[in-house]
Amino acid sequence: MSDDWRDDLVRTVRDLVHEAVPGVDEEAKWKKASNPDGVPTFSRSGLICTVETYKDKVKVTFAKGASVPDPTSVFNASLDAGTRRAVDLFGPDDLRADDFVAVVKAAAALNEA
């Protein structure tokens, strides 16, 4: 990752996931030459979400997003996928913290059911 708005946004997303699910397991997976830091993944009784950085956005993909209640329309990507849903953030102002935390909590609760 380069040191720009995306790094700050990834840190904010991480903080919000930890706020939503205290004690959540975070690890970096899928390390490769083009992404030596890997992909941050968050789990609790199963995968909750991943955070990937692209040239123009930060993408948060929820493993079971299609089953997560989303009354405030946080999900804006992968809406036609069978199981997953994602949030594409094109800048720091795209992240609605309270709504995002609610979706993370609901996603974690699915793994506990």
N, CA, C and O atoms as a GROMACS GRO file, in nm:
protein
  452
    1MET      N    1   0.084  -0.118   0.000
    1MET     CA    2   0.000   0.000   0.000
    1MET      C    3   0.088   0.124   0.000
    1MET      O    4   0.194   0.127   0.062
    2SER      N    5   0.043   0.223  -0.069
    2SER     CA    6   0.116   0.349  -0.067
    2SER      C    7   0.061   0.436   0.046
    2SER      O    8  -0.048   0.410   0.099
    3ASP      N    9   0.136   0.537   0.081
    3ASP     CA   10   0.096   0.624   0.192
    3ASP      C   11   0.010   0.737   0.138
    3ASP      O   12   0.060   0.844   0.104
    4ASP      N   13  -0.119   0.714   0.132
    4ASP     CA   14  -0.212   0.815   0.084
    4ASP      C   15  -0.347   0.796   0.153
    4ASP      O   16  -0.355   0.729   0.256
    5TRP      N   17  -0.450   0.854   0.097
    5TRP     CA   18  -0.582   0.848   0.160
    5TRP      C   19  -0.630   0.704   0.181
    5TRP      O   20  -0.704   0.676   0.275
    6ARG      N   21  -0.587   0.613   0.094
    6ARG     CA   22  -0.630   0.474   0.108
    6ARG      C   23  -0.575   0.410   0.235
    6ARG      O   24  -0.645   0.335   0.302
    7ASP      N   25  -0.450   0.440   0.268
    7ASP     CA   26  -0.392   0.387   0.392
    7ASP      C   27  -0.469   0.435   0.514
    7ASP      O   28  -0.501   0.357   0.604
    8ASP      N   29  -0.500   0.563   0.516
    8ASP     CA   30  -0.577   0.619   0.627
    8ASP      C   31  -0.715   0.554   0.634
    8ASP      O   32  -0.764   0.523   0.743
    9LEU      N   33  -0.776   0.534   0.519
    9LEU     CA   34  -0.910   0.474   0.516
    9LEU      C   35  -0.906   0.329   0.563
    9LEU      O   36  -0.996   0.284   0.634
   10VAL      N   37  -0.804   0.255   0.523
   10VAL     CA   38  -0.791   0.117   0.569
   10VAL      C   39  -0.775   0.114   0.721
   10VAL      O   40  -0.836   0.029   0.787
   11ARG      N   41  -0.696   0.204   0.776
   11ARG     CA   42  -0.682   0.211   0.923
   11ARG      C   43  -0.816   0.241   0.989
   11ARG      O   44  -0.850   0.183   1.092
   12THR      N   45  -0.892   0.332   0.931
   12THR     CA   46  -1.023   0.366   0.987
   12THR      C   47  -1.116   0.246   0.980
   12THR      O   48  -1.186   0.217   1.077
   13VAL      N   49  -1.118   0.176   0.866
   13VAL     CA   50  -1.202   0.057   0.852
   13VAL      C   51  -1.162  -0.047   0.957
   13VAL      O   52  -1.249  -0.105   1.022
   14ARG      N   53  -1.033  -0.070   0.973
   14ARG     CA   54  -0.986  -0.166   1.075
   14ARG      C   55  -1.038  -0.127   1.213
   14ARG      O   56  -1.089  -0.210   1.287
   15ASP      N   57  -1.023   0.000   1.247
   15ASP     CA   58  -1.069   0.047   1.378
   15ASP      C   59  -1.218   0.024   1.395
   15ASP      O   60  -1.263  -0.017   1.502
   16LEU      N   61  -1.295   0.050   1.291
   16LEU     CA   62  -1.440   0.032   1.300
   16LEU      C   63  -1.479  -0.115   1.313
   16LEU      O   64  -1.573  -0.148   1.385
   17VAL      N   65  -1.407  -0.204   1.244
   17VAL     CA   66  -1.435  -0.347   1.258
   17VAL      C   67  -1.405  -0.392   1.400
   17VAL      O   68  -1.482  -0.467   1.459
   18HIS      N   69  -1.293  -0.346   1.456
   18HIS     CA   70  -1.259  -0.382   1.594
   18HIS      C   71  -1.358  -0.322   1.693
   18HIS      O   72  -1.388  -0.383   1.796
   19GLU      N   73  -1.410  -0.204   1.664
   19GLU     CA   74  -1.514  -0.144   1.749
   19GLU      C   75  -1.642  -0.226   1.743
   19GLU      O   76  -1.706  -0.250   1.846
   20ALA      N   77  -1.680  -0.269   1.624
   20ALA     CA   78  -1.804  -0.344   1.605
   20ALA      C   79  -1.798  -0.482   1.666
   20ALA      O   80  -1.898  -0.532   1.720
   21VAL      N   81  -1.681  -0.546   1.659
   21VAL     CA   82  -1.666  -0.683   1.706
   21VAL      C   83  -1.541  -0.689   1.794
   21VAL      O   84  -1.434  -0.728   1.748
   22PRO      N   85  -1.554  -0.652   1.921
   22PRO     CA   86  -1.438  -0.657   2.010
   22PRO      C   87  -1.377  -0.797   2.011
   22PRO      O   88  -1.448  -0.897   2.022
   23GLY      N   89  -1.245  -0.802   2.001
   23GLY     CA   90  -1.177  -0.931   2.000
   23GLY      C   91  -1.178  -1.002   1.866
   23GLY      O   92  -1.142  -1.120   1.858
   24VAL      N   93  -1.220  -0.934   1.760
   24VAL     CA   94  -1.223  -0.994   1.627
   24VAL      C   95  -1.082  -1.039   1.590
   24VAL      O   96  -0.984  -0.975   1.627
   25ASP      N   97  -1.074  -1.150   1.518
   25ASP     CA   98  -0.945  -1.200   1.471
   25ASP      C   99  -0.911  -1.128   1.341
   25ASP      O  100  -0.989  -1.128   1.247
   26GLU      N  101  -0.792  -1.067   1.337
   26GLU     CA  102  -0.744  -1.001   1.216
   26GLU      C  103  -0.614  -1.066   1.174
   26GLU      O  104  -0.524  -1.086   1.255
   27GLU      N  105  -0.605  -1.099   1.046
   27GLU     CA  106  -0.480  -1.151   0.992
   27GLU      C  107  -0.467  -1.111   0.846
   27GLU      O  108  -0.566  -1.081   0.779
   28ALA      N  109  -0.343  -1.112   0.799
   28ALA     CA  110  -0.316  -1.083   0.658
   28ALA      C  111  -0.306  -1.215   0.583
   28ALA      O  112  -0.231  -1.304   0.623
   29LYS      N  113  -0.382  -1.228   0.476
   29LYS     CA  114  -0.380  -1.349   0.394
   29LYS      C  115  -0.346  -1.312   0.251
   29LYS      O  116  -0.347  -1.196   0.212
   30TRP      N  117  -0.316  -1.413   0.174
   30TRP     CA  118  -0.294  -1.400   0.030
   30TRP      C  119  -0.182  -1.303  -0.002
   30TRP      O  120  -0.196  -1.216  -0.089
   31LYS      N  121  -0.070  -1.318   0.068
   31LYS     CA  122   0.048  -1.235   0.040
   31LYS      C  123   0.111  -1.281  -0.092
   31LYS      O  124   0.119  -1.400  -0.119
   32LYS      N  125   0.155  -1.184  -0.173
   32LYS     CA  126   0.221  -1.214  -0.299
   32LYS      C  127   0.311  -1.096  -0.336
   32LYS      O  128   0.307  -0.992  -0.271
   33ALA      N  129   0.390  -1.113  -0.438
   33ALA     CA  130   0.487  -1.010  -0.476
   33ALA      C  131   0.420  -0.874  -0.501
   33ALA      O  132   0.474  -0.770  -0.463
   34SER      N  133   0.304  -0.876  -0.565
   34SER     CA  134   0.237  -0.749  -0.595
   34SER      C  135   0.165  -0.691  -0.473
   34SER      O  136   0.124  -0.575  -0.476
   35ASN      N  137   0.150  -0.770  -0.367
   35ASN     CA  138   0.086  -0.724  -0.245
   35ASN      C  139   0.153  -0.792  -0.126
   35ASN      O  140   0.095  -0.882  -0.065
   36PRO      N  141   0.275  -0.749  -0.092
   36PRO     CA  142   0.351  -0.819   0.012
   36PRO      C  143   0.289  -0.810   0.151
   36PRO      O  144   0.316  -0.895   0.237
   37ASP      N  145   0.205  -0.710   0.175
   37ASP     CA  146   0.138  -0.699   0.305
   37ASP      C  147   0.020  -0.794   0.316
   37ASP      O  148  -0.027  -0.822   0.427
   38GLY      N  149  -0.028  -0.844   0.205
   38GLY     CA  150  -0.144  -0.932   0.204
   38GLY      C  151  -0.273  -0.856   0.218
   38GLY      O  152  -0.276  -0.733   0.217
   39VAL      N  153  -0.380  -0.930   0.232
   39VAL     CA  154  -0.515  -0.875   0.243
   39VAL      C  155  -0.561  -0.887   0.387
   39VAL      O  156  -0.568  -0.998   0.440
   40PRO      N  157  -0.594  -0.775   0.453
   40PRO     CA  158  -0.647  -0.785   0.589
   40PRO      C  159  -0.781  -0.860   0.587
   40PRO      O  160  -0.872  -0.827   0.511
   41THR      N  161  -0.790  -0.960   0.673
   41THR     CA  162  -0.914  -1.037   0.686
   41THR      C  163  -0.957  -1.033   0.832
   41THR      O  164  -0.874  -1.031   0.923
   42PHE      N  165  -1.086  -1.033   0.851
   42PHE     CA  166  -1.143  -1.025   0.986
   42PHE      C  167  -1.240  -1.141   1.003
   42PHE      O  168  -1.325  -1.166   0.917
   43SER      N  169  -1.227  -1.212   1.114
   43SER     CA  170  -1.316  -1.326   1.136
   43SER      C  171  -1.351  -1.341   1.283
   43SER      O  172  -1.279  -1.297   1.372
   44ARG      N  173  -1.462  -1.405   1.304
   44ARG     CA  174  -1.510  -1.447   1.435
   44ARG      C  175  -1.609  -1.558   1.406
   44ARG      O  176  -1.718  -1.533   1.355
   45SER      N  177  -1.572  -1.680   1.439
   45SER     CA  178  -1.653  -1.798   1.406
   45SER      C  179  -1.677  -1.807   1.256
   45SER      O  180  -1.781  -1.857   1.213
   46GLY      N  181  -1.584  -1.760   1.177
   46GLY     CA  182  -1.594  -1.760   1.031
   46GLY      C  183  -1.556  -1.622   0.978
   46GLY      O  184  -1.551  -1.524   1.052
   47LEU      N  185  -1.531  -1.617   0.849
   47LEU     CA  186  -1.489  -1.493   0.786
   47LEU      C  187  -1.602  -1.389   0.788
   47LEU      O  188  -1.716  -1.418   0.753
   48ILE      N  189  -1.567  -1.268   0.830
   48ILE     CA  190  -1.662  -1.156   0.828
   48ILE      C  191  -1.639  -1.074   0.702
   48ILE      O  192  -1.729  -1.057   0.620
   49CYS      N  193  -1.516  -1.022   0.687
   49CYS     CA  194  -1.489  -0.936   0.571
   49CYS      C  195  -1.340  -0.930   0.541
   49CYS      O  196  -1.256  -0.967   0.623
   50THR      N  197  -1.310  -0.881   0.421
   50THR     CA  198  -1.173  -0.855   0.378
   50THR      C  199  -1.165  -0.709   0.336
   50THR      O  200  -1.266  -0.647   0.302
   51VAL      N  201  -1.044  -0.655   0.337
   51VAL     CA  202  -1.022  -0.515   0.296
   51VAL      C  203  -0.911  -0.513   0.192
   51VAL      O  204  -0.798  -0.552   0.221
   52GLU      N  205  -0.943  -0.468   0.072
   52GLU     CA  206  -0.845  -0.462  -0.035
   52GLU      C  207  -0.830  -0.319  -0.084
   52GLU      O  208  -0.925  -0.242  -0.088
   53THR      N  209  -0.708  -0.286  -0.121
   53THR     CA  210  -0.678  -0.152  -0.172
   53THR      C  211  -0.653  -0.160  -0.322
   53THR      O  212  -0.571  -0.240  -0.369
   54TYR      N  213  -0.722  -0.077  -0.395
   54TYR     CA  214  -0.705  -0.066  -0.539
   54TYR      C  215  -0.657   0.075  -0.572
   54TYR      O  216  -0.651   0.161  -0.485
   55LYS      N  217  -0.625   0.096  -0.697
   55LYS     CA  218  -0.572   0.226  -0.740
   55LYS      C  219  -0.668   0.340  -0.705
   55LYS      O  220  -0.625   0.447  -0.662
   56ASP      N  221  -0.798   0.316  -0.723
   56ASP     CA  222  -0.896   0.424  -0.706
   56ASP      C  223  -0.991   0.405  -0.589
   56ASP      O  224  -1.082   0.486  -0.571
   57LYS      N  225  -0.973   0.298  -0.509
   57LYS     CA  226  -1.071   0.272  -0.403
   57LYS      C  227  -1.017   0.175  -0.299
   57LYS      O  228  -0.912   0.112  -0.315
   58VAL      N  229  -1.092   0.167  -0.191
   58VAL     CA  230  -1.076   0.063  -0.090
   58VAL      C  231  -1.204  -0.019  -0.096
   58VAL      O  232  -1.314   0.036  -0.089
   59LYS      N  233  -1.189  -0.150  -0.107
   59LYS     CA  234  -1.305  -0.240  -0.117
   59LYS      C  235  -1.312  -0.327   0.008
   59LYS      O  236  -1.215  -0.394   0.044
   60VAL      N  237  -1.427  -0.325   0.073
   60VAL     CA  238  -1.453  -0.411   0.188
   60VAL      C  239  -1.555  -0.514   0.142
   60VAL      O  240  -1.669  -0.480   0.111
   61THR      N  241  -1.514  -0.640   0.137
   61THR     CA  242  -1.602  -0.746   0.089
   61THR      C  243  -1.647  -0.831   0.208
   61THR      O  244  -1.565  -0.878   0.287
   62PHE      N  245  -1.777  -0.850   0.218
   62PHE     CA  246  -1.837  -0.928   0.325
   62PHE      C  247  -1.872  -1.066   0.272
   62PHE      O  248  -1.946  -1.080   0.176
   63ALA      N  249  -1.817  -1.168   0.337
   63ALA     CA  250  -1.830  -1.305   0.291
   63ALA      C  251  -1.975  -1.350   0.277
   63ALA      O  252  -2.010  -1.418   0.181
   64LYS      N  253  -2.059  -1.313   0.372
   64LYS     CA  254  -2.200  -1.352   0.370
   64LYS      C  255  -2.290  -1.229   0.354
   64LYS      O  256  -2.402  -1.226   0.405
   65GLY      N  257  -2.239  -1.129   0.283
   65GLY     CA  258  -2.308  -1.001   0.272
   65GLY      C  259  -2.450  -1.008   0.219
   65GLY      O  260  -2.534  -0.927   0.258
   66ALA      N  261  -2.479  -1.104   0.132
   66ALA     CA  262  -2.614  -1.114   0.076
   66ALA      C  263  -2.717  -1.147   0.184
   66ALA      O  264  -2.836  -1.122   0.165
   67SER      N  265  -2.672  -1.202   0.296
   67SER     CA  266  -2.762  -1.237   0.406
   67SER      C  267  -2.765  -1.132   0.516
   67SER      O  268  -2.840  -1.146   0.613
   68VAL      N  269  -2.684  -1.029   0.502
   68VAL     CA  270  -2.674  -0.925   0.605
   68VAL      C  271  -2.780  -0.818   0.582
   68VAL      O  272  -2.788  -0.764   0.472
   69PRO      N  273  -2.859  -0.786   0.684
   69PRO     CA  274  -2.954  -0.675   0.668
   69PRO      C  275  -2.879  -0.546   0.639
   69PRO      O  276  -2.778  -0.516   0.702
   70ASP      N  277  -2.928  -0.469   0.543
   70ASP     CA  278  -2.861  -0.345   0.503
   70ASP      C  279  -2.965  -0.235   0.481
   70ASP      O  280  -2.983  -0.188   0.369
   71PRO      N  281  -3.032  -0.195   0.588
   71PRO     CA  282  -3.141  -0.097   0.572
   71PRO      C  283  -3.095   0.041   0.526
   71PRO      O  284  -3.176   0.119   0.475
   72THR      N  285  -2.968   0.074   0.545
   72THR     CA  286  -2.919   0.206   0.505
   72THR      C  287  -2.835   0.201   0.377
   72THR      O  288  -2.768   0.298   0.343
   73SER      N  289  -2.840   0.088   0.307
   73SER     CA  290  -2.771   0.071   0.178
   73SER      C  291  -2.622   0.100   0.184
   73SER      O  292  -2.569   0.180   0.107
   74VAL      N  293  -2.556   0.036   0.278
   74VAL     CA  294  -2.410   0.046   0.288
   74VAL      C  295  -2.346  -0.024   0.170
   74VAL      O  296  -2.250   0.028   0.112
   75PHE      N  297  -2.397  -0.141   0.133
   75PHE     CA  298  -2.340  -0.217   0.022
   75PHE      C  299  -2.367  -0.143  -0.109
   75PHE      O  300  -2.479  -0.101  -0.137
   76ASN      N  301  -2.262  -0.129  -0.189
   76ASN     CA  302  -2.277  -0.062  -0.318
   76ASN      C  303  -2.204  -0.136  -0.430
   76ASN      O  304  -2.191  -0.084  -0.540
   77ALA      N  305  -2.155  -0.257  -0.402
   77ALA     CA  306  -2.082  -0.335  -0.502
   77ALA      C  307  -2.112  -0.483  -0.482
   77ALA      O  308  -2.151  -0.526  -0.374
   78SER      N  309  -2.092  -0.560  -0.588
   78SER     CA  310  -2.119  -0.704  -0.586
   78SER      C  311  -2.264  -0.732  -0.546
   78SER      O  312  -2.292  -0.831  -0.480
   79LEU      N  313  -2.353  -0.645  -0.586
   79LEU     CA  314  -2.493  -0.657  -0.544
   79LEU      C  315  -2.563  -0.775  -0.610
   79LEU      O  316  -2.666  -0.820  -0.560
   80ASP      N  317  -2.511  -0.826  -0.720
   80ASP     CA  318  -2.571  -0.940  -0.788
   80ASP      C  319  -2.504  -1.072  -0.751
   80ASP      O  320  -2.544  -1.178  -0.799
   81ALA      N  321  -2.403  -1.066  -0.666
   81ALA     CA  322  -2.333  -1.189  -0.625
   81ALA      C  323  -2.426  -1.275  -0.541
   81ALA      O  324  -2.513  -1.224  -0.471
   82GLY      N  325  -2.407  -1.404  -0.548
   82GLY     CA  326  -2.495  -1.495  -0.477
   82GLY      C  327  -2.481  -1.491  -0.326
   82GLY      O  328  -2.580  -1.505  -0.255
   83THR      N  329  -2.360  -1.474  -0.276
   83THR     CA  330  -2.337  -1.481  -0.132
   83THR      C  331  -2.276  -1.354  -0.076
   83THR      O  332  -2.317  -1.308   0.031
   84ARG      N  333  -2.181  -1.297  -0.145
   84ARG     CA  334  -2.106  -1.184  -0.090
   84ARG      C  335  -2.168  -1.051  -0.133
   84ARG      O  336  -2.248  -1.043  -0.226
   85ARG      N  337  -2.126  -0.948  -0.062
   85ARG     CA  338  -2.158  -0.809  -0.096
   85ARG      C  339  -2.035  -0.727  -0.059
   85ARG      O  340  -1.953  -0.770   0.022
   86ALA      N  341  -2.022  -0.608  -0.119
   86ALA     CA  342  -1.904  -0.527  -0.092
   86ALA      C  343  -1.942  -0.380  -0.078
   86ALA      O  344  -2.049  -0.335  -0.119
   87VAL      N  345  -1.848  -0.308  -0.019
   87VAL     CA  346  -1.857  -0.163  -0.006
   87VAL      C  347  -1.734  -0.106  -0.075
   87VAL      O  348  -1.621  -0.131  -0.032
   88ASP      N  349  -1.756  -0.031  -0.182
   88ASP     CA  350  -1.647   0.037  -0.251
   88ASP      C  351  -1.639   0.179  -0.198
   88ASP      O  352  -1.737   0.254  -0.203
   89LEU      N  353  -1.522   0.216  -0.147
   89LEU     CA  354  -1.500   0.349  -0.091
   89LEU      C  355  -1.401   0.423  -0.179
   89LEU      O  356  -1.285   0.384  -0.186
   90PHE      N  357  -1.447   0.528  -0.245
   90PHE     CA  358  -1.364   0.603  -0.338
   90PHE      C  359  -1.297   0.724  -0.273
   90PHE      O  360  -1.227   0.800  -0.340
   91GLY      N  361  -1.320   0.741  -0.145
   91GLY     CA  362  -1.258   0.848  -0.068
   91GLY      C  363  -1.306   0.839   0.075
   91GLY      O  364  -1.402   0.768   0.104
   92PRO      N  365  -1.241   0.910   0.165
   92PRO     CA  366  -1.276   0.902   0.307
   92PRO      C  367  -1.418   0.946   0.338
   92PRO      O  368  -1.478   0.900   0.435
   93ASP      N  369  -1.473   1.033   0.256
   93ASP     CA  370  -1.609   1.080   0.282
   93ASP      C  371  -1.715   0.977   0.247
   93ASP      O  372  -1.832   0.994   0.282
   94ASP      N  373  -1.677   0.869   0.178
   94ASP     CA  374  -1.773   0.765   0.142
   94ASP      C  375  -1.807   0.673   0.258
   94ASP      O  376  -1.908   0.602   0.253
   95LEU      N  377  -1.727   0.674   0.362
   95LEU     CA  378  -1.749   0.584   0.475
   95LEU      C  379  -1.843   0.647   0.577
   95LEU      O  380  -1.811   0.747   0.641
   96ARG      N  381  -1.960   0.586   0.590
   96ARG     CA  382  -2.057   0.628   0.692
   96ARG      C  383  -2.036   0.535   0.812
   96ARG      O  384  -2.087   0.424   0.816
   97ALA      N  385  -1.961   0.584   0.909
   97ALA     CA  386  -1.911   0.501   1.018
   97ALA      C  387  -2.020   0.426   1.093
   97ALA      O  388  -2.009   0.304   1.111
   98ASP      N  389  -2.123   0.493   1.136
   98ASP     CA  390  -2.227   0.427   1.216
   98ASP      C  391  -2.297   0.317   1.136
   98ASP      O  392  -2.323   0.209   1.189
   99ASP      N  393  -2.329   0.345   1.011
   99ASP     CA  394  -2.395   0.245   0.927
   99ASP      C  395  -2.302   0.128   0.899
   99ASP      O  396  -2.346   0.013   0.898
  100PHE      N  397  -2.174   0.157   0.877
  100PHE     CA  398  -2.076   0.052   0.852
  100PHE      C  399  -2.063  -0.040   0.973
  100PHE      O  400  -2.062  -0.162   0.959
  101VAL      N  401  -2.053   0.018   1.091
  101VAL     CA  402  -2.042  -0.060   1.215
  101VAL      C  403  -2.164  -0.151   1.231
  101VAL      O  404  -2.150  -0.267   1.271
  102ALA      N  405  -2.282  -0.101   1.200
  102ALA     CA  406  -2.403  -0.182   1.210
  102ALA      C  407  -2.397  -0.303   1.117
  102ALA      O  408  -2.437  -0.413   1.155
  103VAL      N  409  -2.347  -0.283   0.996
  103VAL     CA  410  -2.336  -0.394   0.901
  103VAL      C  411  -2.232  -0.495   0.949
  103VAL      O  412  -2.254  -0.616   0.938
  104VAL      N  413  -2.120  -0.448   1.002
  104VAL     CA  414  -2.018  -0.540   1.054
  104VAL      C  415  -2.075  -0.622   1.169
  104VAL      O  416  -2.054  -0.743   1.175
  105LYS      N  417  -2.146  -0.558   1.259
  105LYS     CA  418  -2.208  -0.632   1.370
  105LYS      C  419  -2.304  -0.738   1.320
  105LYS      O  420  -2.305  -0.850   1.370
  106ALA      N  421  -2.385  -0.702   1.222
  106ALA     CA  422  -2.482  -0.798   1.167
  106ALA      C  423  -2.410  -0.913   1.097
  106ALA      O  424  -2.453  -1.028   1.107
  107ALA      N  425  -2.302  -0.883   1.027
  107ALA     CA  426  -2.225  -0.989   0.958
  107ALA      C  427  -2.163  -1.085   1.060
  107ALA      O  428  -2.163  -1.206   1.041
  108ALA      N  429  -2.110  -1.030   1.168
  108ALA     CA  430  -2.051  -1.114   1.273
  108ALA      C  431  -2.158  -1.200   1.340
  108ALA      O  432  -2.133  -1.316   1.373
  109ALA      N  433  -2.275  -1.144   1.360
  109ALA     CA  434  -2.384  -1.219   1.422
  109ALA      C  435  -2.426  -1.339   1.337
  109ALA      O  436  -2.466  -1.442   1.391
  110LEU      N  437  -2.418  -1.326   1.206
  110LEU     CA  438  -2.452  -1.439   1.119
  110LEU      C  439  -2.361  -1.558   1.145
  110LEU      O  440  -2.405  -1.672   1.141
  111ASN      N  441  -2.234  -1.531   1.173
  111ASN     CA  442  -2.140  -1.639   1.199
  111ASN      C  443  -2.167  -1.706   1.334
  111ASN      O  444  -2.128  -1.822   1.353
  112GLU      N  445  -2.231  -1.638   1.423
  112GLU     CA  446  -2.260  -1.692   1.556
  112GLU      C  447  -2.391  -1.770   1.557
  112GLU      O  448  -2.417  -1.846   1.650
  113ALA      N  449  -2.472  -1.752   1.455
  113ALA     CA  450  -2.605  -1.818   1.452
  113ALA      C  451  -2.594  -1.966   1.425
  113ALA      O  452  -2.695  -2.036   1.420
   0.00000   0.00000   0.00000
